[in-house]
Amino acid sequence: MTTLEHDFQPGNLVRARGREWVVQTDSHRDWLRLRPLGGAEDETISLIPALELAPIEHATFDLPDPVLAGNHAAAVLLRDALRLTLRAGAGPFRSFGNIAVEPRGYQLVPLLMALRLSTVRLLIADDVGIGKTIEAGLIARELMDRGEIARLAVLCPPHLVEQWQAELETRFNLHAVALTASSAARVERELPNGVALFDHHPVVVVSLDYIKSERNREQFIATAPECIIVDEAHTCVSSGAGKQLRFELLQRLGRDEHRHLILLTATPHSGDEVAFYNLLTLLDQRFLALQGRMSASDPLRQELARHFVQRRRKDIAEWQAETEDGRGFARRMKTELTYELSGDWGNFFDAVQDYCRELAETAEREGVAASSGLMWYATLALLRCVASSPAAAVKALTTRLEGTQSEDDLLTDERLHDGAADDLSVNDLEPPAQVQDVSRLQDLIATAQRLSGQSGDPKLAALIQHVGQLHIDGYHPVVFCRYIATAHYVADQLKAKFPQATIEAITGEFTPEERRERVEVMGEADSRILVATDCLSEGINLQHLFTAVIHYDLAWNPTRHEQREGRVDRFGQQAPEVRCTMLYGQDNPIDGFVLKVILRKGEAIQKELGVMVPLPEDDARINQALVKAALMRRDHRAPAIMLQESFDFGEPERLLAPLQAQWQDALEKAKANRTVFAQRRIRPDEVLPEWHKQQQALGTQADVKRFLQSACVRLGSPLDSTRRANQARFTPQHLPEALRLRLADEGLDAVQLIDFAELHRSHPLVGLLAQHLLEDALGNTQPVAARCAATLTNDVEVATTLYLLRVRHQLSYVRRRESFQMMAEETVALAVRGRANPVWLADDQAARLIECTPSGNLPPEAVQREVCQALELLAANPQQLESLAQQRAEALLDDHKRVREAARDVGQYNVKPCLPVDVMGVYVLLPDSL
């Protein structure tokens, strides 16, 4: 850093505008960037010394006042507050002080890959549920906290916007603005005059639907942030007019060679070669040359491996077994549950089939193509709804299918299908199936209504029995249905059967925000059952509340099953086992065909490869095969265990043979890529010690819980216990007014239910309480947290003094030939054992001394005397503080070098201590002679 016109250096304490500040590294020759001493990052200001009414002066940090001594609990409270206010931690991972997640070792691999790239261009293609959002968020937060980027945009499908906004807020302490087709107008109205939207909001989550218009696209390209994350990136590179516009947008953004681009997808290669290599060209145009020659020894493929990471759950499990990196994923226990189309329900199904056959024969006799298309559609729609539930059957039979639709429209009607591999946000309304106004339809409707309920519906009866067993075994299931009517029908029946359980039905009738709220409300229930359509198979994570998945309706797309199960069985699931049940009719020909030809094939591929490969798209061929299967007659003479085997799917299976061949080809290509891009050579275990070291320095989850409980008690508003062991209620009404106002600014002005398993040090409640206590300790005459104390304890044998210190460091490094400078802070303990022949300690043993157990109290005058002696001892040995600061700088530089070597980072680092060291607390521990 060049010499400033003023003489203040980064890390100096100065006095300005009536308070003390710390000079930040981004100060310049004629202006200062200042953060208030004990204040938060968002209170940082910039000022020009020459324009200040009162001159800016050097300040000194006051030593603790013995008159204001407190007890040992108040001393521990100050230590915790000091650690929990640290954001710019001194360790090699700058972001760890600002994140509310504990990454597992394998999730550090993309971060380490990013650190070795001058411009981050990464394709993260990890399996569903491994944690791609966490991996991308870590990279973006790290770049931001290193000062390499100031702005971030996430581009994602519309149904993921709110999830991304919530993840950035809760896990990475980034306040993001959501831009969708519906919210953009409001956001733009709130902008200051003449300010561009993307200039005003540093972090945005942008719906790909919003960005597709020419006006929005051009505005975004003109002012796009330095770092862009693209979720579901495969949807931006495949064929189709809308997707082509997305691809052109990303191409233009990627032309800026300094722009960081992080692409996320669980399905990078779904058999579409052109789409796959389009995706790779977003990383580097040179990778297009790999098409047709992706050999393991090719240097260009080795270069691609620097930008592409793809791990299966199997890879992660093997990795964790080798490194003992914590607990792995839950075991996914799959089972199948069947029911028979027996009795009145079987007769009803046969009657519907007969009706559909008559429709088909009529269409063939008439020979009118449009009429034929309607009949095929009506057949599939009606039989699928009948297989779903009596309620869905009634809805289909009473909704007229108009003859104005073209055959192409019918083939692509998403109410009948389950969505393409790259678009799983499907309409969950029931498809229409009424094509004639005849009395026969009324008879079918009446029969369906009569058979509603457990006694008449064998599928529902099988579900109720299974849910009852899951309930006994302690599981919380999610029941996935295809249609809205089915979801409400199932939920109502379950409510009647399990009145003690909390049961919700969530469908596409609700907005994404309403869906999320309804899910979260279920968290307080001891027993919960969620019934949902596939509106929840993407966008809302369910792993923190549910432990089982039931496919009440089979999906016609195996990717859909994986998405459903992936909502529950994913990173963050605490249960050791997740149960997944597939429910189908033993003698339902559509269930049998979908099971045999589509789902079984998908399962076999997933078992062989470790991930799902999507079924190739061909609606016309799939429809034709399904209709032929749907009209097959059941063999009533076949024994129950042989019912599905009694169907001869020869003709419809032959229709799908070309798709099966494409599917197998996609599998082989995906297998070839797995061997190179699993990134097993990058060893996160080499840097995990640095993560654990930073975690201890910044405060663990246990520290957060202890601090919050103690702080609330001492501030006059103790937490209220709840029925759940790890939860409590926080009531802000009795807190000091200044603190209440600050909490209200963060939306924390009402009673809060706190889950200690989820509460992290970066949560606003924790940060504001710690900030308040620290400021109170530094400026109040009756502080709640104590900067000095003297304590009797049996945990020491001789008089021992503990000095709690705050050490600031100036961290500088070079990347892309550009120099970056940052401030780093850490809390360090220095202890001295004995007084006649003092022994100085500056290691973990010193830090642990404050956690001693007090055994008695001293008179106030004795406490003051002991603290005064401790201050005199420190004044007589100033070299101890300077020596400790230098040792810490050297140790931190070593930590940075280890991470740099593990990542093969392209940067150069230097760490320099900022003197003098701040003495935050002085605590004397005296042996209890009793």
Secondary structure, 3 states (H helix, E strand, C coil): CCCCCCCCCCCCEEEECCEEEEECCCCCCCCEEEEECCCCHHHCEEECHHHCCCCCEECCCCCCCHHHCCCHHHHHHHHHHHHHCCCCECCCCHHHHCCCCCCCHHHHHHHHHHHCCCCCEEEECCCCCCCHHHHHHHHHHHHHHCCCCCCEEEEECHHHHHHHHHHHHHHHCCCCEEECCCCHHHHHHCCCCCCCHHHHCCEEEEEHHHHCCHHHHHHHHHHCCCEEEECCHHHHCCCCHHHHHHHHHHHHHHCCCCCEEEEECCCCCCCCHHHHHHHHHCCCHHHHHHCCCCCCCCHHHHHHCCCEECCCHHHHHHHHHHHCCCCCCCEEEEEEEEECCCHHHHHHHHHHHHHHHHHHHHHHHHCCHHHHHHHHHHHHHHHHHHHHCHHHHHHHHCCECCCCCCHHHHHCCCCCCCCCCCCCCCCCCCCCCECCCCHHHHHHHHHHHHCCCCCCCHHHHHHHHHHHHHHHCCCCEEEECCCHHHHHHHHHHHHHHCCCCEEEEECCCCCHHHHHHHHHHHHHCCCEEEEECHHHCCCCCCCCCCCEEEECCCCCCHHHHHHHHHHHCCCCCCCCEEEEEEEEECCCHHHHHHHHHHHHHHHHHHHHHCCCCCCCCCHHHHHHHHHHHHCCCCCCCCCHHHCHHHCCCHHHHHHCHHHHHHHHHHHHHHHHHHHHHCCCCCCHHHCHHHHHHHHHHHCCHHHHHHHHHHHHHHCCCCCEECCCCCEEEECHHHCCHHHHHHHHHCCCCCCEEEECCCCCCCCHHHHHHHHHHHHHHHHCCCCCCCCEEEEEECCCCCCEEEEEEEEEEEEEEEECCEEEEEEEEEEEEEEEECCCCCEEECCHHHHHHHHCCEEECCCHHHHHHHHHHHHHHHHCCHHHHHHHHHHHHHHHHHHHHHHHHHHCCCCEEEEEEEEEEEEEEEEEEEECCC
